Amino acid sequence: MKRILVVAALALAATTLPAVPAVAAPTPALTGGGGHVRCQFTPTPENPAARPVTVPKAKAKARGDVEITIRTNYGRLDLVLDRDNAPCAVHNLLHLAKADFYDDSQCFRLTNSPRLGVLQCGDIYRAEEGGPGYKFDDEVTGEETYPRGTIAMGNQGPGTNGSEWFIVHSVANISPVYTVLGHVTRGMDVLDRIVAAGITPDGATDGAPKRPVRILDVRVGRDC
């Protein structure tokens, strides 16, 4: 997510990392019948897990959709995740949701500019800090787009996916280097209320939500 602001707003924070070129990541290999892939989750001892959680199993479903519900203090968000597009990223998010990793956490970053409007969540300590203790590769083609309602993985460079993700509440004119997980099916009005509450400090286009956004829990629903 740090490079989002380099692409979308060059004048923002000095800690923002350089933009990452859009390159396609290797596609996870099919394991044969049954529509599965093998994913590689690499432990990051230099960045240990912020909460107790195991590394996901390597075998992941590669077909079909799965529904999740994110309950926040602002209201409920219903989403559909697309395994066909990002089997490893979906497998990872479901693993963390079932482990209650996201429960009682905060969405620490909100952006709202003519070129970038996203709510960033999934970090446990603060924006960009507090992941699951492992990382995994991007699943991108270089042709990704991020319309309103998209949920995608955040990262700090190629192959650094973990627990962080963002939802586009307006637009996201960014490089196609962020794995698309799926889209919101219900609750865009919840995001609109979060945006309307503002960003700290007053007048900022990037910062903490003025009224804290708390994730109560993430529930896995129907497997389609």
Backbone bond lengths (Angstrom), bond angles and torsions (degrees), N, CA, C in turn:
res aa  C-N    CA-C-N  psi(-1)  N-CA   C-N-CA  omega(-1)  CA-C   N-CA-C  phi
1 M - - - 1.454 - - 1.519 112.67 -
2 K 1.351 118.64 -22.01 1.459 118.46 -178.62 1.526 110.90 -64.55
3 R 1.340 117.62 -39.58 1.441 118.95 -179.50 1.507 113.22 -72.76
4 I 1.329 118.50 -15.79 1.461 119.84 173.85 1.517 110.01 -53.06
5 L 1.332 116.39 -42.99 1.453 119.59 -173.68 1.520 111.80 -75.65
6 V 1.327 118.19 -23.76 1.463 119.77 174.37 1.511 109.22 -66.53
7 V 1.352 115.35 -41.63 1.450 119.63 -178.65 1.513 110.69 -75.38
8 A 1.334 115.92 -39.74 1.455 120.11 -170.74 1.512 113.92 -91.63
9 A 1.344 118.73 -24.91 1.459 120.50 -176.84 1.517 108.22 -157.89
10 L 1.327 118.23 92.74 1.457 122.73 -170.40 1.511 113.19 -65.79
11 A 1.305 116.84 -16.16 1.458 118.99 -175.35 1.514 114.07 -92.81
12 L 1.317 118.83 9.19 1.457 119.97 -176.13 1.515 111.35 -86.19
13 A 1.342 116.61 -165.95 1.458 125.24 -164.88 1.507 115.15 -45.22
14 A 1.345 115.34 141.81 1.454 121.70 -178.44 1.511 112.39 -68.92
15 T 1.316 117.80 -19.67 1.461 121.22 -179.76 1.523 112.19 -79.85
16 T 1.326 117.64 -5.07 1.445 121.08 180.00 1.515 110.29 -63.70
17 L 1.333 117.02 135.72 1.451 122.06 -178.54 1.516 111.05 -81.13
18 P 1.337 117.77 161.94 1.463 120.54 177.90 1.516 111.54 -61.59
19 A 1.334 115.32 154.21 1.453 119.92 179.01 1.526 110.44 -64.96
20 V 1.325 115.65 146.48 1.451 121.43 -179.76 1.519 108.80 -100.19
21 P 1.337 119.63 130.73 1.456 120.43 178.41 1.520 110.99 -64.28
22 A 1.311 116.11 147.42 1.459 120.85 -179.09 1.517 109.43 -79.24
23 V 1.316 116.76 107.10 1.457 121.42 177.26 1.519 108.37 -130.74
24 A 1.323 115.56 144.18 1.458 120.01 -179.52 1.511 110.61 -73.74
25 A 1.334 116.54 136.10 1.453 121.55 176.89 1.522 109.49 -85.38
26 P 1.336 117.53 155.55 1.458 119.24 176.23 1.526 110.77 -59.51
27 T 1.321 115.99 138.52 1.455 120.11 178.05 1.526 109.25 -79.44
28 P 1.335 118.61 130.15 1.459 119.65 178.00 1.527 111.02 -55.31
29 A 1.317 116.59 142.42 1.462 120.98 -174.96 1.521 111.26 -78.01
30 L 1.333 115.82 135.34 1.450 120.34 174.05 1.524 109.65 -66.41
31 T 1.321 116.46 140.03 1.459 120.22 -178.59 1.523 112.01 -94.10
32 G 1.313 117.24 4.70 1.454 119.51 -179.83 1.512 110.56 117.78
33 G 1.330 116.76 -150.07 1.454 120.97 -177.70 1.513 111.85 -61.93
34 G 1.333 114.64 155.29 1.452 119.64 177.12 1.502 114.04 97.28
35 G 1.346 118.03 -5.02 1.450 120.60 176.04 1.508 114.45 64.51
36 H 1.331 117.11 54.04 1.457 122.71 178.45 1.532 110.45 -120.89
37 V 1.317 116.32 158.89 1.463 123.04 172.82 1.520 108.34 -128.00
38 R 1.316 114.90 164.95 1.459 120.41 172.67 1.524 108.43 -108.16
39 C 1.319 115.85 126.76 1.462 122.30 -178.97 1.526 109.20 -108.24
40 Q 1.301 116.00 151.60 1.461 120.55 177.99 1.525 109.62 -111.41
41 F 1.320 115.45 114.18 1.458 122.14 176.98 1.524 107.50 -109.58
42 T 1.320 116.06 117.08 1.458 122.09 -172.91 1.525 110.54 -104.58
43 P 1.333 118.72 120.31 1.472 120.56 178.13 1.527 111.77 -58.68
44 T 1.333 115.35 146.81 1.471 121.48 178.28 1.526 108.62 -123.20
45 P 1.337 117.24 80.47 1.472 119.36 -177.86 1.520 113.14 -59.95
46 E 1.334 116.74 -24.78 1.462 119.72 176.95 1.529 111.60 -71.24
47 N 1.320 116.85 -20.46 1.464 123.28 175.76 1.529 108.04 -130.45
48 P 1.325 117.45 78.59 1.467 120.24 -176.15 1.522 112.48 -65.89
49 A 1.311 114.87 164.05 1.463 121.22 -178.23 1.523 111.16 -60.18
50 A 1.328 115.54 134.11 1.465 120.75 179.07 1.515 111.72 -75.14
51 R 1.320 116.63 -21.68 1.457 122.48 177.20 1.529 107.69 -141.62
52 P 1.330 117.73 155.51 1.460 119.56 -178.62 1.529 111.46 -60.37
53 V 1.318 115.83 119.98 1.459 121.10 178.11 1.526 108.38 -160.28
54 T 1.313 116.58 144.32 1.457 120.87 177.69 1.524 110.30 -88.30
55 V 1.321 116.27 165.44 1.462 121.15 172.30 1.526 107.64 -75.03
56 P 1.328 118.94 134.91 1.474 119.71 -178.82 1.529 111.93 -61.23
57 K 1.301 116.10 155.14 1.457 120.71 172.59 1.521 109.62 -65.10
58 A 1.316 116.67 150.32 1.462 120.89 -175.30 1.528 112.42 -70.15
59 K 1.319 117.70 -32.48 1.462 121.52 -176.07 1.523 110.09 -79.54
60 A 1.342 115.74 127.12 1.460 120.73 -177.63 1.520 110.45 -134.59
61 K 1.329 116.10 146.10 1.460 120.39 174.42 1.529 109.58 -66.93
62 A 1.329 114.87 141.61 1.457 119.57 -177.14 1.523 113.10 -119.48
63 R 1.310 117.58 12.33 1.455 121.37 -178.76 1.521 110.03 -135.20
64 G 1.327 115.60 144.23 1.451 120.96 171.54 1.519 114.75 92.45
65 D 1.309 114.75 170.94 1.459 123.27 -179.98 1.524 110.11 -107.66
66 V 1.316 115.32 159.82 1.461 120.90 173.59 1.527 108.09 -139.78
67 E 1.312 116.43 139.51 1.452 121.69 -178.23 1.527 110.37 -96.02
68 I 1.329 116.18 140.12 1.457 120.72 173.41 1.532 108.77 -132.35
69 T 1.306 114.76 156.25 1.465 121.36 174.96 1.513 108.89 -125.40
70 I 1.323 116.07 127.42 1.464 122.51 176.33 1.524 107.17 -106.64
71 R 1.315 116.60 114.29 1.463 120.65 178.01 1.524 108.86 -95.42
72 T 1.338 116.19 125.85 1.460 121.79 179.66 1.516 109.81 -123.74
73 N 1.325 115.76 170.96 1.459 120.19 176.11 1.523 112.04 -69.43
74 Y 1.321 117.97 -11.84 1.463 122.22 175.21 1.528 112.26 -92.32
75 G 1.318 116.68 -19.90 1.452 120.33 -175.31 1.522 111.01 143.00
76 R 1.290 114.90 -169.02 1.473 122.79 -170.77 1.520 111.54 -104.18
77 L 1.335 115.04 139.44 1.458 122.41 173.71 1.526 108.37 -118.78
78 D 1.322 117.33 125.28 1.461 121.92 174.06 1.528 108.30 -105.28
79 L 1.326 115.94 134.72 1.455 120.91 -178.56 1.520 111.05 -134.77
80 V 1.323 115.70 156.08 1.454 122.88 170.75 1.526 107.58 -116.65
81 L 1.337 116.09 126.25 1.456 122.31 178.98 1.524 109.21 -101.43
82 D 1.323 116.30 140.27 1.462 123.32 -171.44 1.532 110.37 -107.13
83 R 1.322 116.36 101.95 1.467 119.93 179.74 1.534 111.74 -67.50
84 D 1.327 117.55 -32.57 1.454 119.79 -178.56 1.523 111.20 -60.86
85 N 1.316 116.46 -33.90 1.463 120.90 -177.90 1.519 112.71 -85.51
86 A 1.331 117.97 -37.44 1.473 121.19 -173.94 1.529 109.74 -146.83
87 P 1.332 117.62 69.71 1.474 119.45 -174.77 1.522 114.14 -60.17
88 C 1.333 117.54 -39.56 1.464 119.36 -177.25 1.525 111.52 -72.62
89 A 1.333 116.77 -40.60 1.463 120.32 179.75 1.525 111.12 -66.70
90 V 1.330 117.46 -39.85 1.459 120.49 177.59 1.526 109.93 -66.90
91 H 1.325 116.71 -44.83 1.468 122.00 176.94 1.531 110.63 -54.98
92 N 1.329 116.03 -42.08 1.461 121.23 -179.74 1.524 111.87 -66.40
93 L 1.323 117.26 -47.14 1.466 119.51 -177.87 1.528 110.60 -63.89
94 L 1.327 117.03 -39.84 1.465 119.74 177.88 1.522 110.74 -64.63
95 H 1.321 116.85 -39.91 1.467 121.51 177.79 1.531 110.68 -59.32
96 L 1.327 116.58 -46.69 1.461 120.51 -179.25 1.525 111.48 -68.63
97 A 1.331 116.77 -38.13 1.462 119.87 178.91 1.531 110.73 -63.79
98 K 1.337 116.51 -43.60 1.468 120.19 -179.62 1.530 111.69 -67.54
99 A 1.338 116.81 -24.58 1.465 121.27 177.62 1.527 112.00 -87.50
100 D 1.342 116.85 3.86 1.473 122.72 -179.43 1.530 112.15 62.68
101 F 1.320 117.12 26.12 1.462 120.87 -177.92 1.528 111.81 -62.26
102 Y 1.330 116.65 -37.53 1.462 120.50 -175.34 1.529 113.92 -87.20
103 D 1.329 116.92 -11.77 1.463 119.42 -175.90 1.533 111.21 -61.60
104 D 1.326 115.95 138.89 1.470 122.19 179.08 1.533 111.66 56.01
105 S 1.323 115.68 43.59 1.469 120.82 174.48 1.525 108.89 -116.68
106 Q 1.336 116.31 177.81 1.458 120.69 -178.85 1.522 111.17 -123.29
107 C 1.319 114.64 154.71 1.461 121.41 168.73 1.530 106.02 -95.67
108 F 1.328 115.77 106.38 1.457 120.30 -167.86 1.524 114.96 -86.74
109 R 1.327 117.42 -9.60 1.464 117.72 -173.67 1.526 111.38 -135.90
110 L 1.326 114.98 134.47 1.456 122.87 177.05 1.522 107.81 -132.72
111 T 1.327 117.41 130.25 1.459 121.28 174.27 1.525 108.22 -119.62
112 N 1.318 116.09 147.58 1.457 120.59 -179.19 1.523 109.07 -156.43
113 S 1.328 114.93 88.12 1.461 121.56 177.88 1.521 108.03 -133.60
114 P 1.341 118.49 169.85 1.471 119.77 -179.82 1.526 113.47 -59.52
115 R 1.315 118.44 -21.16 1.465 120.85 -178.03 1.523 113.72 -110.47
116 L 1.327 117.74 -12.61 1.457 119.70 -176.59 1.517 111.15 -149.22
117 G 1.336 115.43 121.49 1.456 120.20 176.93 1.514 110.61 -139.84
118 V 1.337 116.82 97.42 1.463 120.68 -177.88 1.523 110.88 -138.95
119 L 1.326 114.23 154.50 1.466 122.82 170.23 1.514 106.58 -109.92
120 Q 1.321 117.14 121.95 1.465 122.79 -177.25 1.520 110.44 -102.73
121 C 1.327 115.75 128.78 1.462 122.18 -177.57 1.535 109.74 -136.05
122 G 1.325 115.35 178.15 1.456 120.47 174.08 1.510 115.58 101.09
123 D 1.329 117.83 -13.29 1.464 121.98 176.06 1.526 108.50 -88.98
124 I 1.319 116.80 139.74 1.466 119.92 -174.78 1.526 112.61 -90.85
125 Y 1.336 118.36 -38.62 1.467 120.26 -175.12 1.524 112.55 -88.48
126 R 1.325 115.52 -50.34 1.462 122.87 -178.59 1.519 107.10 -168.65
127 A 1.328 118.42 176.51 1.462 120.18 -179.40 1.525 110.53 -56.02
128 E 1.328 115.83 126.62 1.467 125.04 178.93 1.524 114.06 77.48
129 E 1.318 119.24 3.33 1.466 120.69 -177.49 1.527 111.48 -134.60
130 G 1.348 114.60 133.98 1.450 120.29 177.19 1.504 112.56 106.18
131 G 1.342 116.46 68.28 1.452 121.80 -177.80 1.515 112.78 -103.15
132 P 1.354 117.17 -165.64 1.467 121.15 -172.98 1.524 114.58 -90.96
133 G 1.337 118.21 -0.66 1.455 119.97 179.61 1.515 114.09 89.06
134 Y 1.330 117.07 14.66 1.461 121.93 176.02 1.528 108.58 -156.03
135 K 1.328 116.12 170.96 1.455 121.68 178.27 1.525 109.08 -139.45
136 F 1.335 115.39 165.39 1.468 119.71 177.18 1.524 110.01 -153.07
137 D 1.335 114.80 166.00 1.461 121.27 -171.62 1.524 113.10 -72.09
138 D 1.335 114.49 159.37 1.453 122.02 172.38 1.526 109.53 -72.70
139 E 1.316 115.36 155.05 1.465 122.27 172.30 1.524 106.79 -126.12
140 V 1.320 115.39 83.19 1.462 121.93 -175.95 1.520 110.23 -133.07
141 T 1.315 115.17 156.78 1.465 121.68 176.91 1.519 112.13 -109.76
142 G 1.326 116.99 -14.67 1.453 121.02 -172.79 1.514 112.91 92.07
143 E 1.335 116.41 0.05 1.463 120.99 -179.92 1.531 111.57 -118.21
144 E 1.328 116.69 13.62 1.465 120.31 -178.73 1.520 112.09 -64.25
145 T 1.332 115.14 145.27 1.460 122.38 169.38 1.520 107.43 -126.35
146 Y 1.343 115.69 162.06 1.457 120.42 -172.19 1.525 110.42 -133.71
147 P 1.327 117.34 70.59 1.472 119.53 179.34 1.529 111.54 -71.57
148 R 1.322 114.58 170.32 1.464 121.67 177.98 1.530 109.46 -52.35
149 G 1.326 115.58 132.49 1.449 121.23 178.65 1.519 114.65 94.94
150 T 1.333 117.38 -5.20 1.470 120.55 179.30 1.525 110.59 -72.55
151 I 1.333 116.92 139.42 1.460 121.55 167.56 1.524 107.05 -111.09
152 A 1.329 116.59 130.65 1.457 122.07 -176.70 1.519 110.17 -142.14
153 M 1.319 116.01 159.31 1.457 121.08 179.02 1.526 110.39 -74.56
154 G 1.334 116.96 138.17 1.451 121.39 168.69 1.524 108.41 -90.16
155 N 1.309 117.07 159.16 1.463 119.70 177.68 1.523 110.14 -156.26
156 Q 1.332 115.58 173.42 1.457 122.18 175.35 1.531 111.07 -118.92
157 G 1.316 116.10 28.24 1.456 122.13 -178.62 1.513 110.15 139.15
158 P 1.324 117.81 170.71 1.463 120.44 -178.41 1.529 112.22 -57.25
159 G 1.328 115.86 134.23 1.452 121.21 174.66 1.513 115.68 69.61
160 T 1.333 117.83 26.64 1.472 120.69 -178.05 1.530 112.11 -116.56
161 N 1.312 117.35 23.98 1.462 119.90 177.91 1.520 110.93 -62.79
162 G 1.329 115.74 146.17 1.462 121.09 177.77 1.513 110.08 -148.49
163 S 1.329 116.23 -104.52 1.470 120.66 -179.57 1.522 112.64 -108.33
164 E 1.318 117.87 -11.22 1.463 121.64 -172.59 1.526 112.03 -79.80
165 W 1.343 115.98 138.58 1.454 121.65 175.95 1.527 108.65 -147.89
166 F 1.318 115.44 166.18 1.463 119.68 177.91 1.521 109.36 -139.71
167 I 1.331 114.57 153.98 1.464 121.88 175.46 1.524 107.73 -118.83
168 V 1.319 116.29 133.25 1.460 121.61 -180.00 1.524 108.99 -83.34
169 H 1.336 115.71 117.88 1.467 118.95 179.85 1.522 112.63 -94.68
170 S 1.332 117.99 -14.90 1.464 120.39 178.04 1.528 109.56 -141.06
171 V 1.326 117.23 -81.67 1.467 121.83 179.11 1.526 108.45 -136.43
172 A 1.325 115.45 160.40 1.464 120.42 174.56 1.523 107.92 -149.81
173 N 1.310 115.50 88.96 1.462 121.40 176.98 1.518 107.97 -86.16
174 I 1.332 116.27 82.80 1.452 123.12 -173.02 1.517 110.06 -129.97
175 S 1.320 116.28 163.70 1.455 120.84 177.16 1.529 110.30 -63.52
176 P 1.320 118.00 147.61 1.473 121.24 -176.82 1.522 112.07 -81.46
177 V 1.326 116.32 61.84 1.468 121.41 -177.28 1.530 111.72 -120.86
178 Y 1.335 116.22 12.36 1.452 120.94 -178.93 1.532 109.16 -116.51
179 T 1.320 116.54 124.12 1.457 122.81 -175.97 1.520 111.40 -64.06
180 V 1.315 116.59 125.65 1.468 121.63 179.64 1.521 109.28 -85.60
181 L 1.338 115.87 122.67 1.464 122.51 -179.59 1.526 112.79 -90.30
182 G 1.321 117.28 -37.21 1.456 120.70 -175.99 1.514 110.80 167.41
183 H 1.332 115.91 -146.68 1.458 119.32 -176.36 1.528 111.39 -153.22
184 V 1.309 114.82 159.04 1.459 122.68 177.54 1.523 109.11 -77.09
185 T 1.318 116.87 132.82 1.464 121.46 176.09 1.529 111.95 -106.09
186 R 1.317 116.28 -20.14 1.468 120.57 178.99 1.524 108.54 -156.33
187 G 1.331 115.47 135.60 1.456 119.21 175.26 1.512 115.09 114.49
188 M 1.331 118.82 12.78 1.460 118.85 176.99 1.523 111.21 -62.39
189 D 1.335 116.95 -26.75 1.458 120.13 175.81 1.529 111.29 -64.75
190 V 1.350 116.37 -29.47 1.470 120.39 175.21 1.523 109.78 -64.05
191 L 1.317 116.68 -45.88 1.465 120.49 177.65 1.522 111.07 -62.67
192 D 1.325 116.83 -39.24 1.467 120.10 179.16 1.530 110.79 -61.42
193 R 1.328 117.73 -37.64 1.460 120.77 178.52 1.536 110.80 -68.72
194 I 1.311 116.32 -37.31 1.472 119.98 177.42 1.524 109.95 -62.01
195 V 1.322 116.16 -44.59 1.462 120.79 179.78 1.525 110.53 -65.49
196 A 1.323 116.98 -42.12 1.463 121.12 -178.42 1.520 112.08 -63.18
197 A 1.320 117.78 -28.07 1.466 121.06 179.72 1.525 111.83 -70.26
198 G 1.343 117.34 -20.44 1.453 120.02 172.99 1.521 114.91 99.61
199 I 1.331 112.93 177.65 1.459 123.22 -176.81 1.520 108.88 -124.73
200 T 1.320 116.10 145.05 1.467 121.74 175.11 1.524 109.62 -95.74
201 P 1.358 118.42 132.41 1.466 128.60 -3.07 1.522 111.89 -76.80
202 D 1.316 116.22 168.23 1.458 121.10 -179.70 1.518 110.49 -54.10
203 G 1.329 115.31 134.25 1.450 120.72 177.85 1.511 114.72 88.08
204 A 1.329 117.59 -8.86 1.462 120.61 -179.12 1.526 110.25 -72.93
205 T 1.332 116.19 153.26 1.460 121.05 174.75 1.528 111.20 -106.32
206 D 1.328 116.98 -0.75 1.461 121.92 179.34 1.520 108.75 -152.16
207 G 1.337 115.68 123.86 1.460 118.92 179.89 1.514 110.63 166.64
208 A 1.301 115.47 -163.77 1.465 120.23 179.03 1.526 110.45 -76.18
209 P 1.336 117.95 142.17 1.469 118.91 173.56 1.523 109.97 -56.38
210 K 1.335 116.12 136.74 1.460 120.45 -176.48 1.527 111.02 -60.73
211 R 1.306 116.30 -41.79 1.462 121.02 172.05 1.535 106.24 -104.12
212 P 1.321 118.74 116.59 1.466 120.87 -173.76 1.521 112.81 -50.34
213 V 1.339 114.84 139.21 1.460 121.84 177.65 1.523 107.75 -103.15
214 R 1.305 116.70 114.73 1.462 121.46 -176.77 1.524 110.65 -110.29
215 I 1.318 115.81 131.11 1.459 121.33 172.76 1.524 107.58 -87.63
216 L 1.320 116.39 118.60 1.458 120.66 178.55 1.521 110.40 -78.47
217 D 1.335 115.74 -46.44 1.457 120.16 173.58 1.533 109.75 -167.13
218 V 1.331 114.73 164.02 1.465 122.33 175.05 1.524 106.47 -122.04
219 R 1.337 115.83 119.42 1.454 120.72 -174.80 1.530 109.95 -112.05
220 V 1.312 115.34 135.62 1.460 121.82 177.09 1.511 108.27 -88.84
221 G 1.349 115.85 127.73 1.449 120.19 -177.43 1.515 112.79 -108.83
222 R 1.312 115.98 -131.44 1.463 122.48 -172.70 1.520 111.83 -71.31
223 D 1.310 115.46 135.91 1.459 123.65 176.76 1.518 107.14 -99.54
224 C 1.337 116.91 110.19 1.469 120.71 -171.96 1.528 112.14 -92.24
